[in-house]
Amino acid sequence: MSDHSSKFYSRSLTLPVNILNMIYENFTPTRIAEVLNVKKSHVSYYLKRAKKFGYINEVVRDKVKILELTQAGKNFVDQYTTTNQFTNNTPICRLENIWFKASVYKMPSLETLDWNRVQMNSWAQYGSKVDNVRVRLNDGKSPTIEFMPSPVDGDDPYKLYGMVLYDCIKAAERLEEAVDIEIGRLEQSSRPEYVVYDPVAKAISKHICQVDVEDIGKVNASGPRRVGEFEFYDPRAAAEYMDMPKRLSNLEQMVEKILASITREK
């Protein structure tokens, strides 16, 4: 186990991971203590440590302070709640931090909706989960619904986008069948990260830490996984980078043919 585990509790990560997971689902600290059947002081302790190490932030929404997971926090939770470990068979790329949003044309009966509720200043937010997709229903003057799929791994950034969009569309269809809601067209509402695993990125991060390139992406090797990553915001950039070795090989072959032709002419 990496040194990140010791940030919380040396014997078990079950409780802190559950707490972070529930923060992601919009549970309040009081509600977390009730659900997990632990003292509120224990929850506060882990939240303070999580905030110290950059796993959660306190943000203001409609004049109400709430806790949200940072990307590092999401990575931490994902690392310890999945069976997919990083080995020699590690996938080439990963899609994470992608959200979709849609208008709600018909609201369900909120009195019977068994979702976690967070009251804002002039509107309320309801959280739930459909399979591997987290859902947030925003009840205001113009109701909307957000879909936040779990990260996915693979070898083609375009296929990964198609996978998460399909999962979110199916989640929307299931909700329409289950809770009498009418959902509009899903549109991407976040800047996703197309992660390409590369030892070069790890070497760069080791010597000069994280590198941010405006509007393109990041070079990173952050915990808890500490796998070298090039994080692109555009799938085309990720695909081009992944295709670079093949293009370089083709270029070398072309140069060799040209040199051979020149040699024969001499």
PyRosetta script that sets phi, psi and omega in degrees:
from pyrosetta import init, pose_from_sequence

init()
pose = pose_from_sequence("MSDHSSKFYSRSLTLPVNILNMIYENFTPTRIAEVLNVKKSHVSYYLKRAKKFGYINEVVRDKVKILELTQAGKNFVDQYTTTNQFTNNTPICRLENIWFKASVYKMPSLETLDWNRVQMNSWAQYGSKVDNVRVRLNDGKSPTIEFMPSPVDGDDPYKLYGMVLYDCIKAAERLEEAVDIEIGRLEQSSRPEYVVYDPVAKAISKHICQVDVEDIGKVNASGPRRVGEFEFYDPRAAAEYMDMPKRLSNLEQMVEKILASITREK")
pose.set_psi(1, 139.4)
pose.set_omega(1, -178.5)
pose.set_phi(2, -71.9)
pose.set_psi(2, 170.1)
pose.set_omega(2, 180.0)
pose.set_phi(3, -66.6)
pose.set_psi(3, -13.0)
pose.set_omega(3, 178.9)
pose.set_phi(4, -66.8)
pose.set_psi(4, -26.0)
pose.set_omega(4, 179.7)
pose.set_phi(5, -66.1)
pose.set_psi(5, -32.5)
pose.set_omega(5, -177.9)
pose.set_phi(6, -72.3)
pose.set_psi(6, -11.3)
pose.set_omega(6, 177.7)
pose.set_phi(7, -64.6)
pose.set_psi(7, -24.8)
pose.set_omega(7, -177.3)
pose.set_phi(8, -109.0)
pose.set_psi(8, -70.2)
pose.set_omega(8, -170.7)
pose.set_phi(9, -155.1)
pose.set_psi(9, 119.8)
pose.set_omega(9, -170.2)
pose.set_phi(10, -66.7)
pose.set_psi(10, -23.8)
pose.set_omega(10, -175.3)
pose.set_phi(11, -95.9)
pose.set_psi(11, -28.9)
pose.set_omega(11, -176.6)
pose.set_phi(12, -157.4)
pose.set_psi(12, 140.3)
pose.set_omega(12, 177.3)
pose.set_phi(13, -105.3)
pose.set_psi(13, 3.9)
pose.set_omega(13, -175.2)
pose.set_phi(14, -57.9)
pose.set_psi(14, -50.0)
pose.set_omega(14, -176.7)
pose.set_phi(15, -65.7)
pose.set_psi(15, -52.2)
pose.set_omega(15, -179.4)
pose.set_phi(16, -62.1)
pose.set_psi(16, -35.6)
pose.set_omega(16, 178.6)
pose.set_phi(17, -66.8)
pose.set_psi(17, -41.1)
pose.set_omega(17, 177.1)
pose.set_phi(18, -62.8)
pose.set_psi(18, -39.7)
pose.set_omega(18, 179.2)
pose.set_phi(19, -63.9)
pose.set_psi(19, -46.4)
pose.set_omega(19, 179.3)
pose.set_phi(20, -63.7)
pose.set_psi(20, -39.5)
pose.set_omega(20, 179.6)
pose.set_phi(21, -62.0)
pose.set_psi(21, -38.8)
pose.set_omega(21, -179.6)
pose.set_phi(22, -74.8)
pose.set_psi(22, -30.6)
pose.set_omega(22, 172.9)
pose.set_phi(23, -62.2)
pose.set_psi(23, -40.6)
pose.set_omega(23, 178.4)
pose.set_phi(24, -61.2)
pose.set_psi(24, -30.2)
pose.set_omega(24, -179.4)
pose.set_phi(25, -93.6)
pose.set_psi(25, 13.8)
pose.set_omega(25, 173.5)
pose.set_phi(26, 73.8)
pose.set_psi(26, 21.9)
pose.set_omega(26, 174.5)
pose.set_phi(27, -74.7)
pose.set_psi(27, 143.0)
pose.set_omega(27, 174.5)
pose.set_phi(28, -81.0)
pose.set_psi(28, 158.2)
pose.set_omega(28, 177.9)
pose.set_phi(29, -54.9)
pose.set_psi(29, -39.0)
pose.set_omega(29, 179.2)
pose.set_phi(30, -63.3)
pose.set_psi(30, -44.7)
pose.set_omega(30, -179.5)
pose.set_phi(31, -67.3)
pose.set_psi(31, -36.3)
pose.set_omega(31, 177.8)
pose.set_phi(32, -60.1)
pose.set_psi(32, -45.7)
pose.set_omega(32, 179.6)
pose.set_phi(33, -60.6)
pose.set_psi(33, -39.7)
pose.set_omega(33, 179.9)
pose.set_phi(34, -66.8)
pose.set_psi(34, -46.7)
pose.set_omega(34, -177.0)
pose.set_phi(35, -66.7)
pose.set_psi(35, -42.1)
pose.set_omega(35, -177.3)
pose.set_phi(36, -85.1)
pose.set_psi(36, -7.3)
pose.set_omega(36, 179.0)
pose.set_phi(37, 59.1)
pose.set_psi(37, 48.5)
pose.set_omega(37, 177.2)
pose.set_phi(38, -129.0)
pose.set_psi(38, 165.2)
pose.set_omega(38, 178.3)
pose.set_phi(39, -68.3)
pose.set_psi(39, 145.4)
pose.set_omega(39, 178.7)
pose.set_phi(40, -63.2)
pose.set_psi(40, -28.7)
pose.set_omega(40, 178.1)
pose.set_phi(41, -65.2)
pose.set_psi(41, -33.2)
pose.set_omega(41, 177.3)
pose.set_phi(42, -67.0)
pose.set_psi(42, -42.7)
pose.set_omega(42, 178.3)
pose.set_phi(43, -62.3)
pose.set_psi(43, -44.0)
pose.set_omega(43, 179.9)
pose.set_phi(44, -60.9)
pose.set_psi(44, -39.3)
pose.set_omega(44, 179.8)
pose.set_phi(45, -59.5)
pose.set_psi(45, -49.6)
pose.set_omega(45, -177.8)
pose.set_phi(46, -69.2)
pose.set_psi(46, -33.3)
pose.set_omega(46, 178.2)
pose.set_phi(47, -67.1)
pose.set_psi(47, -39.1)
pose.set_omega(47, 177.8)
pose.set_phi(48, -63.4)
pose.set_psi(48, -42.2)
pose.set_omega(48, 179.5)
pose.set_phi(49, -68.7)
pose.set_psi(49, -39.2)
pose.set_omega(49, 178.7)
pose.set_phi(50, -63.5)
pose.set_psi(50, -39.0)
pose.set_omega(50, 177.9)
pose.set_phi(51, -66.8)
pose.set_psi(51, -39.8)
pose.set_omega(51, -179.7)
pose.set_phi(52, -60.8)
pose.set_psi(52, -39.2)
pose.set_omega(52, -176.7)
pose.set_phi(53, -96.2)
pose.set_psi(53, 14.3)
pose.set_omega(53, 171.1)
pose.set_phi(54, 79.4)
pose.set_psi(54, 21.3)
pose.set_omega(54, -179.5)
pose.set_phi(55, -90.7)
pose.set_psi(55, -22.0)
pose.set_omega(55, 177.1)
pose.set_phi(56, -137.8)
pose.set_psi(56, 154.1)
pose.set_omega(56, 175.3)
pose.set_phi(57, -128.7)
pose.set_psi(57, 150.6)
pose.set_omega(57, 172.7)
pose.set_phi(58, -97.0)
pose.set_psi(58, 120.6)
pose.set_omega(58, -177.3)
pose.set_phi(59, -122.0)
pose.set_psi(59, 159.9)
pose.set_omega(59, -179.9)
pose.set_phi(60, -109.3)
pose.set_psi(60, 121.8)
pose.set_omega(60, 176.0)
pose.set_phi(61, -121.9)
pose.set_psi(61, 117.5)
pose.set_omega(61, 179.5)
pose.set_phi(62, 52.7)
pose.set_psi(62, 44.6)
pose.set_omega(62, 177.4)
pose.set_phi(63, 69.7)
pose.set_psi(63, 10.9)
pose.set_omega(63, 178.2)
pose.set_phi(64, -113.6)
pose.set_psi(64, 129.7)
pose.set_omega(64, 179.8)
pose.set_phi(65, -83.1)
pose.set_psi(65, 127.3)
pose.set_omega(65, 176.6)
pose.set_phi(66, -135.5)
pose.set_psi(66, 163.9)
pose.set_omega(66, 178.8)
pose.set_phi(67, -100.7)
pose.set_psi(67, 138.5)
pose.set_omega(67, 177.5)
pose.set_phi(68, -134.1)
pose.set_psi(68, 147.9)
pose.set_omega(68, 175.1)
pose.set_phi(69, -75.3)
pose.set_psi(69, 139.5)
pose.set_omega(69, 170.0)
pose.set_phi(70, -81.6)
pose.set_psi(70, 174.3)
pose.set_omega(70, 177.3)
pose.set_phi(71, -62.6)
pose.set_psi(71, -36.2)
pose.set_omega(71, 176.8)
pose.set_phi(72, -62.8)
pose.set_psi(72, -38.0)
pose.set_omega(72, 177.4)
pose.set_phi(73, -66.0)
pose.set_psi(73, -41.0)
pose.set_omega(73, 177.7)
pose.set_phi(74, -63.1)
pose.set_psi(74, -41.1)
pose.set_omega(74, 178.0)
pose.set_phi(75, -62.8)
pose.set_psi(75, -39.9)
pose.set_omega(75, -179.8)
pose.set_phi(76, -62.5)
pose.set_psi(76, -47.5)
pose.set_omega(76, 179.4)
pose.set_phi(77, -62.5)
pose.set_psi(77, -44.9)
pose.set_omega(77, -178.5)
pose.set_phi(78, -62.8)
pose.set_psi(78, -36.2)
pose.set_omega(78, -178.8)
pose.set_phi(79, -62.1)
pose.set_psi(79, -37.9)
pose.set_omega(79, -173.7)
pose.set_phi(80, -104.1)
pose.set_psi(80, 8.9)
pose.set_omega(80, 176.3)
pose.set_phi(81, -124.8)
pose.set_psi(81, 16.6)
pose.set_omega(81, 177.8)
pose.set_phi(82, -131.2)
pose.set_psi(82, 152.0)
pose.set_omega(82, 178.3)
pose.set_phi(83, -88.4)
pose.set_psi(83, -4.1)
pose.set_omega(83, -179.2)
pose.set_phi(84, -80.9)
pose.set_psi(84, 103.8)
pose.set_omega(84, 179.5)
pose.set_phi(85, -102.2)
pose.set_psi(85, 159.0)
pose.set_omega(85, -177.5)
pose.set_phi(86, -88.1)
pose.set_psi(86, 114.8)
pose.set_omega(86, -179.0)
pose.set_phi(87, -130.5)
pose.set_psi(87, -165.4)
pose.set_omega(87, 176.1)
pose.set_phi(88, -66.2)
pose.set_psi(88, -15.9)
pose.set_omega(88, 178.9)
pose.set_phi(89, -97.5)
pose.set_psi(89, 19.8)
pose.set_omega(89, 179.5)
pose.set_phi(90, -55.5)
pose.set_psi(90, 132.1)
pose.set_omega(90, 178.2)
pose.set_phi(91, -58.4)
pose.set_psi(91, 160.9)
pose.set_omega(91, -177.0)
pose.set_phi(92, -71.5)
pose.set_psi(92, -41.1)
pose.set_omega(92, -175.3)
pose.set_phi(93, -142.8)
pose.set_psi(93, 171.3)
pose.set_omega(93, -174.5)
pose.set_phi(94, -148.2)
pose.set_psi(94, 141.2)
pose.set_omega(94, 176.0)
pose.set_phi(95, -113.5)
pose.set_psi(95, 125.6)
pose.set_omega(95, -178.1)
pose.set_phi(96, -144.3)
pose.set_psi(96, 168.4)
pose.set_omega(96, 176.4)
pose.set_phi(97, 58.5)
pose.set_psi(97, 39.0)
pose.set_omega(97, 178.3)
pose.set_phi(98, -112.4)
pose.set_psi(98, 131.3)
pose.set_omega(98, -179.6)
pose.set_phi(99, -124.5)
pose.set_psi(99, 151.2)
pose.set_omega(99, 173.3)
pose.set_phi(100, -125.2)
pose.set_psi(100, 146.8)
pose.set_omega(100, -176.8)
pose.set_phi(101, -133.8)
pose.set_psi(101, 148.0)
pose.set_omega(101, 179.7)
pose.set_phi(102, -147.0)
pose.set_psi(102, 154.7)
pose.set_omega(102, 173.7)
pose.set_phi(103, -75.5)
pose.set_psi(103, 151.2)
pose.set_omega(103, 176.4)
pose.set_phi(104, -109.3)
pose.set_psi(104, 115.0)
pose.set_omega(104, -177.3)
pose.set_phi(105, -88.1)
pose.set_psi(105, -21.8)
pose.set_omega(105, 176.6)
pose.set_phi(106, -142.3)
pose.set_psi(106, 118.7)
pose.set_omega(106, -178.7)
pose.set_phi(107, -83.4)
pose.set_psi(107, 143.9)
pose.set_omega(107, 175.2)
pose.set_phi(108, -76.1)
pose.set_psi(108, 172.2)
pose.set_omega(108, 176.2)
pose.set_phi(109, -72.8)
pose.set_psi(109, 108.8)
pose.set_omega(109, -174.7)
pose.set_phi(110, -69.1)
pose.set_psi(110, -24.4)
pose.set_omega(110, 179.7)
pose.set_phi(111, -65.7)
pose.set_psi(111, -28.8)
pose.set_omega(111, -178.6)
pose.set_phi(112, -103.9)
pose.set_psi(112, 1.7)
pose.set_omega(112, -177.5)
pose.set_phi(113, -81.2)
pose.set_psi(113, 111.8)
pose.set_omega(113, -176.5)
pose.set_phi(114, -88.2)
pose.set_psi(114, 63.1)
pose.set_omega(114, -179.9)
pose.set_phi(115, -119.0)
pose.set_psi(115, 159.4)
pose.set_omega(115, 176.1)
pose.set_phi(116, -71.4)
pose.set_psi(116, 131.0)
pose.set_omega(116, -173.9)
pose.set_phi(117, -112.4)
pose.set_psi(117, 134.9)
pose.set_omega(117, 174.5)
pose.set_phi(118, -123.7)
pose.set_psi(118, 119.8)
pose.set_omega(118, -178.5)
pose.set_phi(119, -86.5)
pose.set_psi(119, 123.4)
pose.set_omega(119, 175.1)
pose.set_phi(120, -96.1)
pose.set_psi(120, -167.7)
pose.set_omega(120, -177.2)
pose.set_phi(121, -69.0)
pose.set_psi(121, -49.5)
pose.set_omega(121, -177.9)
pose.set_phi(122, -128.0)
pose.set_psi(122, 13.9)
pose.set_omega(122, 178.5)
pose.set_phi(123, -156.8)
pose.set_psi(123, 170.3)
pose.set_omega(123, -178.3)
pose.set_phi(124, -127.7)
pose.set_psi(124, 150.3)
pose.set_omega(124, 179.6)
pose.set_phi(125, -121.0)
pose.set_psi(125, 134.6)
pose.set_omega(125, -179.1)
pose.set_phi(126, -119.0)
pose.set_psi(126, 131.9)
pose.set_omega(126, -177.0)
pose.set_phi(127, -117.6)
pose.set_psi(127, 143.4)
pose.set_omega(127, 176.7)
pose.set_phi(128, -156.4)
pose.set_psi(128, -171.1)
pose.set_omega(128, -179.8)
pose.set_phi(129, -146.0)
pose.set_psi(129, 134.8)
pose.set_omega(129, 176.4)
pose.set_phi(130, -120.5)
pose.set_psi(130, 108.9)
pose.set_omega(130, -174.4)
pose.set_phi(131, 56.0)
pose.set_psi(131, -118.4)
pose.set_omega(131, -178.9)
pose.set_phi(132, -101.7)
pose.set_psi(132, 20.0)
pose.set_omega(132, -177.6)
pose.set_phi(133, -117.2)
pose.set_psi(133, 122.8)
pose.set_omega(133, 174.8)
pose.set_phi(134, -82.4)
pose.set_psi(134, 142.7)
pose.set_omega(134, -174.2)
pose.set_phi(135, -127.9)
pose.set_psi(135, 137.4)
pose.set_omega(135, 174.9)
pose.set_phi(136, -128.6)
pose.set_psi(136, 120.8)
pose.set_omega(136, 177.8)
pose.set_phi(137, -101.9)
pose.set_psi(137, 119.2)
pose.set_omega(137, -177.3)
pose.set_phi(138, -102.7)
pose.set_psi(138, 110.2)
pose.set_omega(138, -176.9)
pose.set_phi(139, -96.4)
pose.set_psi(139, 103.0)
pose.set_omega(139, 178.9)
pose.set_phi(140, -146.2)
pose.set_psi(140, -155.7)
pose.set_omega(140, 179.2)
pose.set_phi(141, -63.4)
pose.set_psi(141, -38.2)
pose.set_omega(141, 177.1)
pose.set_phi(142, -124.0)
pose.set_psi(142, 87.9)
pose.set_omega(142, -174.5)
pose.set_phi(143, -59.4)
pose.set_psi(143, 140.2)
pose.set_omega(143, 175.8)
pose.set_phi(144, -134.8)
pose.set_psi(144, 166.1)
pose.set_omega(144, 176.4)
pose.set_phi(145, -136.1)
pose.set_psi(145, 138.8)
pose.set_omega(145, -178.2)
pose.set_phi(146, -115.5)
pose.set_psi(146, 142.9)
pose.set_omega(146, 178.3)
pose.set_phi(147, -121.8)
pose.set_psi(147, 125.3)
pose.set_omega(147, -176.3)
pose.set_phi(148, -124.5)
pose.set_psi(148, 91.8)
pose.set_omega(148, -177.1)
pose.set_phi(149, -72.3)
pose.set_psi(149, 155.4)
pose.set_omega(149, 175.6)
pose.set_phi(150, -68.3)
pose.set_psi(150, 154.4)
pose.set_omega(150, 176.7)
pose.set_phi(151, -59.3)
pose.set_psi(151, 148.5)
pose.set_omega(151, 178.5)
pose.set_phi(152, -128.9)
pose.set_psi(152, 148.3)
pose.set_omega(152, 179.8)
pose.set_phi(153, -111.9)
pose.set_psi(153, 154.0)
pose.set_omega(153, 177.9)
pose.set_phi(154, 178.6)
pose.set_psi(154, -157.7)
pose.set_omega(154, -177.9)
pose.set_phi(155, -126.3)
pose.set_psi(155, 8.9)
pose.set_omega(155, -179.3)
pose.set_phi(156, -146.0)
pose.set_psi(156, 114.0)
pose.set_omega(156, -177.4)
pose.set_phi(157, -60.9)
pose.set_psi(157, -32.2)
pose.set_omega(157, 179.2)
pose.set_phi(158, -69.3)
pose.set_psi(158, -39.6)
pose.set_omega(158, 177.6)
pose.set_phi(159, -65.6)
pose.set_psi(159, -38.0)
pose.set_omega(159, 179.0)
pose.set_phi(160, -62.4)
pose.set_psi(160, -41.2)
pose.set_omega(160, 178.0)
pose.set_phi(161, -62.4)
pose.set_psi(161, -44.0)
pose.set_omega(161, 179.1)
pose.set_phi(162, -61.8)
pose.set_psi(162, -37.5)
pose.set_omega(162, -179.6)
pose.set_phi(163, -63.9)
pose.set_psi(163, -49.2)
pose.set_omega(163, -176.1)
pose.set_phi(164, -70.5)
pose.set_psi(164, -35.7)
pose.set_omega(164, 177.3)
pose.set_phi(165, -64.8)
pose.set_psi(165, -41.7)
pose.set_omega(165, 178.1)
pose.set_phi(166, -61.5)
pose.set_psi(166, -45.2)
pose.set_omega(166, 179.5)
pose.set_phi(167, -59.6)
pose.set_psi(167, -40.7)
pose.set_omega(167, -178.9)
pose.set_phi(168, -70.3)
pose.set_psi(168, -38.6)
pose.set_omega(168, 177.4)
pose.set_phi(169, -64.0)
pose.set_psi(169, -42.5)
pose.set_omega(169, 178.2)
pose.set_phi(170, -65.4)
pose.set_psi(170, -37.2)
pose.set_omega(170, 177.4)
pose.set_phi(171, -63.2)
pose.set_psi(171, -40.7)
pose.set_omega(171, 178.3)
pose.set_phi(172, -63.4)
pose.set_psi(172, -41.4)
pose.set_omega(172, 179.5)
pose.set_phi(173, -64.5)
pose.set_psi(173, -40.3)
pose.set_omega(173, 179.5)
pose.set_phi(174, -65.7)
pose.set_psi(174, -38.2)
pose.set_omega(174, 178.4)
pose.set_phi(175, -65.5)
pose.set_psi(175, -41.3)
pose.set_omega(175, 179.7)
pose.set_phi(176, -61.5)
pose.set_psi(176, -33.5)
pose.set_omega(176, 178.4)
pose.set_phi(177, -76.7)
pose.set_psi(177, -32.8)
pose.set_omega(177, -170.6)
pose.set_phi(178, -90.3)
pose.set_psi(178, -37.7)
pose.set_omega(178, -171.2)
pose.set_phi(179, -123.6)
pose.set_psi(179, 16.4)
pose.set_omega(179, 175.3)
pose.set_phi(180, 55.6)
pose.set_psi(180, 58.5)
pose.set_omega(180, 178.1)
pose.set_phi(181, -123.6)
pose.set_psi(181, 146.8)
pose.set_omega(181, 177.1)
pose.set_phi(182, -115.2)
pose.set_psi(182, 117.6)
pose.set_omega(182, -172.3)
pose.set_phi(183, -111.4)
pose.set_psi(183, 136.7)
pose.set_omega(183, 179.0)
pose.set_phi(184, -80.3)
pose.set_psi(184, -165.9)
pose.set_omega(184, -177.9)
pose.set_phi(185, -71.0)
pose.set_psi(185, 135.5)
pose.set_omega(185, 178.8)
pose.set_phi(186, -77.5)
pose.set_psi(186, 134.6)
pose.set_omega(186, 176.1)
pose.set_phi(187, -130.3)
pose.set_psi(187, 142.6)
pose.set_omega(187, 179.2)
pose.set_phi(188, -62.8)
pose.set_psi(188, 132.1)
pose.set_omega(188, -175.2)
pose.set_phi(189, -124.4)
pose.set_psi(189, 6.2)
pose.set_omega(189, 178.7)
pose.set_phi(190, -133.6)
pose.set_psi(190, 169.0)
pose.set_omega(190, 174.0)
pose.set_phi(191, -96.3)
pose.set_psi(191, 102.1)
pose.set_omega(191, -175.3)
pose.set_phi(192, -71.9)
pose.set_psi(192, 167.5)
pose.set_omega(192, 177.1)
pose.set_phi(193, -122.1)
pose.set_psi(193, 119.2)
pose.set_omega(193, 175.5)
pose.set_phi(194, -97.2)
pose.set_psi(194, 104.4)
pose.set_omega(194, -172.3)
pose.set_phi(195, -92.5)
pose.set_psi(195, 127.0)
pose.set_omega(195, 175.0)
pose.set_phi(196, -113.0)
pose.set_psi(196, 119.8)
pose.set_omega(196, -179.1)
pose.set_phi(197, -75.4)
pose.set_psi(197, 132.2)
pose.set_omega(197, -176.8)
pose.set_phi(198, -157.8)
pose.set_psi(198, 128.3)
pose.set_omega(198, 178.2)
pose.set_phi(199, -63.0)
pose.set_psi(199, -23.3)
pose.set_omega(199, 177.4)
pose.set_phi(200, -63.9)
pose.set_psi(200, -40.4)
pose.set_omega(200, 178.6)
pose.set_phi(201, -63.2)
pose.set_psi(201, -38.4)
pose.set_omega(201, 178.4)
pose.set_phi(202, -64.9)
pose.set_psi(202, -40.5)
pose.set_omega(202, 179.6)
pose.set_phi(203, -65.9)
pose.set_psi(203, -41.6)
pose.set_omega(203, 178.4)
pose.set_phi(204, -62.8)
pose.set_psi(204, -46.0)
pose.set_omega(204, -177.8)
pose.set_phi(205, -65.7)
pose.set_psi(205, -31.4)
pose.set_omega(205, -179.3)
pose.set_phi(206, -63.6)
pose.set_psi(206, -34.9)
pose.set_omega(206, -174.7)
pose.set_phi(207, -96.7)
pose.set_psi(207, -32.1)
pose.set_omega(207, -176.3)
pose.set_phi(208, -131.0)
pose.set_psi(208, 18.5)
pose.set_omega(208, 177.7)
pose.set_phi(209, 62.1)
pose.set_psi(209, -156.3)
pose.set_omega(209, -176.6)
pose.set_phi(210, -73.4)
pose.set_psi(210, 141.0)
pose.set_omega(210, 178.4)
pose.set_phi(211, -117.3)
pose.set_psi(211, 126.5)
pose.set_omega(211, 177.9)
pose.set_phi(212, -108.6)
pose.set_psi(212, 128.0)
pose.set_omega(212, 176.5)
pose.set_phi(213, -114.4)
pose.set_psi(213, 114.2)
pose.set_omega(213, -172.2)
pose.set_phi(214, -54.2)
pose.set_psi(214, 129.6)
pose.set_omega(214, 176.4)
pose.set_phi(215, 66.4)
pose.set_psi(215, 3.5)
pose.set_omega(215, 179.7)
pose.set_phi(216, -115.3)
pose.set_psi(216, -52.3)
pose.set_omega(216, -179.4)
pose.set_phi(217, 160.2)
pose.set_psi(217, -155.7)
pose.set_omega(217, -176.5)
pose.set_phi(218, -138.5)
pose.set_psi(218, 156.2)
pose.set_omega(218, 169.3)
pose.set_phi(219, -111.0)
pose.set_psi(219, 123.1)
pose.set_omega(219, -167.5)
pose.set_phi(220, -147.1)
pose.set_psi(220, 154.7)
pose.set_omega(220, 171.7)
pose.set_phi(221, -150.1)
pose.set_psi(221, 47.3)
pose.set_omega(221, -173.9)
pose.set_phi(222, -77.6)
pose.set_psi(222, 163.4)
pose.set_omega(222, 177.8)
pose.set_phi(223, -75.7)
pose.set_psi(223, 168.0)
pose.set_omega(223, 4.2)
pose.set_phi(224, -84.4)
pose.set_psi(224, -9.8)
pose.set_omega(224, -174.0)
pose.set_phi(225, -82.3)
pose.set_psi(225, -35.4)
pose.set_omega(225, -179.5)
pose.set_phi(226, 54.9)
pose.set_psi(226, 41.2)
pose.set_omega(226, 173.5)
pose.set_phi(227, -98.6)
pose.set_psi(227, 132.7)
pose.set_omega(227, -179.4)
pose.set_phi(228, -60.6)
pose.set_psi(228, 130.4)
pose.set_omega(228, -175.4)
pose.set_phi(229, -137.1)
pose.set_psi(229, 135.5)
pose.set_omega(229, 163.1)
pose.set_phi(230, -99.8)
pose.set_psi(230, 118.3)
pose.set_omega(230, -176.4)
pose.set_phi(231, -106.3)
pose.set_psi(231, 109.1)
pose.set_omega(231, -178.6)
pose.set_phi(232, -101.6)
pose.set_psi(232, 145.9)
pose.set_omega(232, 177.9)
pose.set_phi(233, -88.4)
pose.set_psi(233, -16.8)
pose.set_omega(233, -176.8)
pose.set_phi(234, -119.0)
pose.set_psi(234, 129.3)
pose.set_omega(234, -179.5)
pose.set_phi(235, -62.7)
pose.set_psi(235, -26.7)
pose.set_omega(235, 178.7)
pose.set_phi(236, -65.8)
pose.set_psi(236, -39.3)
pose.set_omega(236, 178.4)
pose.set_phi(237, -65.9)
pose.set_psi(237, -40.7)
pose.set_omega(237, 178.6)
pose.set_phi(238, -64.3)
pose.set_psi(238, -43.6)
pose.set_omega(238, -179.2)
pose.set_phi(239, -64.6)
pose.set_psi(239, -40.7)
pose.set_omega(239, 179.5)
pose.set_phi(240, -64.5)
pose.set_psi(240, -40.3)
pose.set_omega(240, 179.6)
pose.set_phi(241, -66.3)
pose.set_psi(241, -41.4)
pose.set_omega(241, -179.7)
pose.set_phi(242, -66.1)
pose.set_psi(242, -28.6)
pose.set_omega(242, -178.4)
pose.set_phi(243, -86.5)
pose.set_psi(243, -6.9)
pose.set_omega(243, -175.1)
pose.set_phi(244, -57.9)
pose.set_psi(244, -45.2)
pose.set_omega(244, 178.9)
pose.set_phi(245, -58.1)
pose.set_psi(245, -39.2)
pose.set_omega(245, 179.4)
pose.set_phi(246, -66.1)
pose.set_psi(246, -43.2)
pose.set_omega(246, 179.8)
pose.set_phi(247, -65.6)
pose.set_psi(247, -38.0)
pose.set_omega(247, 178.9)
pose.set_phi(248, -65.6)
pose.set_psi(248, -40.3)
pose.set_omega(248, 178.3)
pose.set_phi(249, -63.6)
pose.set_psi(249, -42.6)
pose.set_omega(249, 178.2)
pose.set_phi(250, -63.4)
pose.set_psi(250, -38.5)
pose.set_omega(250, 179.2)
pose.set_phi(251, -64.8)
pose.set_psi(251, -42.6)
pose.set_omega(251, 178.4)
pose.set_phi(252, -61.3)
pose.set_psi(252, -40.9)
pose.set_omega(252, 178.9)
pose.set_phi(253, -65.2)
pose.set_psi(253, -38.4)
pose.set_omega(253, 178.1)
pose.set_phi(254, -64.8)
pose.set_psi(254, -42.1)
pose.set_omega(254, 179.1)
pose.set_phi(255, -63.4)
pose.set_psi(255, -43.0)
pose.set_omega(255, 179.0)
pose.set_phi(256, -60.7)
pose.set_psi(256, -40.6)
pose.set_omega(256, 179.4)
pose.set_phi(257, -66.1)
pose.set_psi(257, -40.6)
pose.set_omega(257, 179.8)
pose.set_phi(258, -65.0)
pose.set_psi(258, -44.9)
pose.set_omega(258, 180.0)
pose.set_phi(259, -64.1)
pose.set_psi(259, -39.3)
pose.set_omega(259, 178.6)
pose.set_phi(260, -64.0)
pose.set_psi(260, -39.5)
pose.set_omega(260, 179.4)
pose.set_phi(261, -65.7)
pose.set_psi(261, -41.5)
pose.set_omega(261, 178.7)
pose.set_phi(262, -64.4)
pose.set_psi(262, -39.7)
pose.set_omega(262, 179.8)
pose.set_phi(263, -62.8)
pose.set_psi(263, -42.7)
pose.set_omega(263, 179.5)
pose.set_phi(264, -64.1)
pose.set_psi(264, -38.0)
pose.set_omega(264, -178.5)
pose.set_phi(265, -67.0)
pose.set_psi(265, -30.3)
pose.set_omega(265, 178.8)
pose.set_phi(266, -72.2)
pose.dump_pdb("model.pdb")
